[in-house]
Amino acid sequence: MAKKIIIADDHALLRAGIKSWIEKHSAFKVELDAGTVAECDAIIESFKSGTRAAQDYIAIVDISFRNDGAGSGPEENCGFEIMKNFSDLGIACVAFSSHDSGGFVERAMSAEIGAKAFVSKNADENVLLSALQAVDEGRTYIQAELVSGLLETRDISQTFTKKERLVADALTLQKTNAQVAKELGLSEKTVLNYLSSLYDKTGVSNKIEFLERLGRI
């Protein structure tokens, strides 16, 4: 029996369209949907209370889900936190996003976030259905066109030194370089040197571009 579907996306028309298409073209049924962080939290609580069994569901989650102020997650790409929360409960997740660079695929499929599949919103609807079928069968799935970007990101990440990786992991849009330096016990000048090297390796010129390249914003 096909798993039930949860759709977490802050665009009501898109949720309705996905629901209609899935139910018309497959045996999957969309049982739950959420357009706000508060609604996602309510769904999560229903699983924690034992009302529903996590193994019976697959969640389609938009990475760019906006934080409505009701949740505790970061403002940027709140979908990552939603996926993590679902995954921690044992709900298999399909990352669904217009942000489909290698960095976003890498982060979504990481052990930290736990997505089982990644599909671009620019893909044909059949690709999303293929991802759902793969996850339903216990397999992982990455849209074919996105694999090369993922491999490129992984190759670049492997060139980071241990210290560069620490700086990269500590970097956020909100933190200043001085705050990163204090957190890591380094001088701000040293952090700037590491950032310069990281930017060169990833082919970017500033923090925003770097975080976008790694799928962090």
Buried (B, 14 or more C-beta within 10 A) or exposed (E): EEBBBBBBBBBEEBBBEBBEBBEEEBEBEBBBBBBBBEBBBEBBEEBEEEEBEBEEBBBBBBBBBBBBEEBEBBEBBBBBBBBBBBBEBEBBBBBBBEBBBBBBBBBBBEEEBBBBBBBBBEBEBEBBBBBBBBBBEEEEBBBEEBEEBBEBBEEBBEEBEEBBBBBBEBBBEEBEBEBBBBEBEBEBEBBBBBBEBBBEBBEBEEBEBBBBBBBBB
